[in-house]
Amino acid sequence: MYLATVIDIASRRVVGWATADHLRTELVADALQQAWRNRPPRSR
């Protein structure tokens, strides 16, 4: 089992994560998509 996490650099919180039985690009892409949904970037 593999785990990919996305950590917010400012708050140091996990904002996205994904697990899979493989170590392919889709694993990281899923974690990034979840992070985007949970904490989208603020517009300036």
C-alpha positions in Angstrom: 0.0 0.0 0.0 1.3 3.5 -0.9 0.3 6.8 0.5 0.7 10.2 -1.2 0.1 13.4 0.9 -0.1 17.1 0.1 0.9 19.3 3.0 0.0 23.0 3.1 3.3 24.8 3.6 1.9 27.7 5.6 -0.2 25.7 8.1 1.7 22.5 7.9 -1.6 20.6 7.6 -2.3 17.6 5.4 -4.9 19.0 2.9 -5.0 16.1 0.5 -4.1 12.4 0.5 -4.6 9.2 -1.5 -3.8 5.5 -1.1 -3.3 2.9 -3.8 -1.6 -0.5 -4.3 0.7 1.0 -6.9 3.2 3.8 -7.2 2.1 5.6 -10.4 1.3 9.1 -11.4 -2.4 8.7 -10.7 -1.7 8.3 -7.0 -0.1 11.8 -6.8 -2.7 13.3 -9.1 -5.5 12.0 -6.8 -3.9 13.5 -3.8 -3.5 16.9 -5.5 -7.1 16.8 -6.7 -8.3 16.2 -3.2 -6.1 19.0 -1.9 -7.5 21.4 -4.5 -11.1 20.5 -3.4 -10.4 20.8 0.3 -8.3 24.0 0.1 -8.4 25.9 -3.2 -5.9 28.6 -3.7 -7.1 32.1 -2.8 -7.4 34.7 -5.6 -5.5 37.9 -5.2 
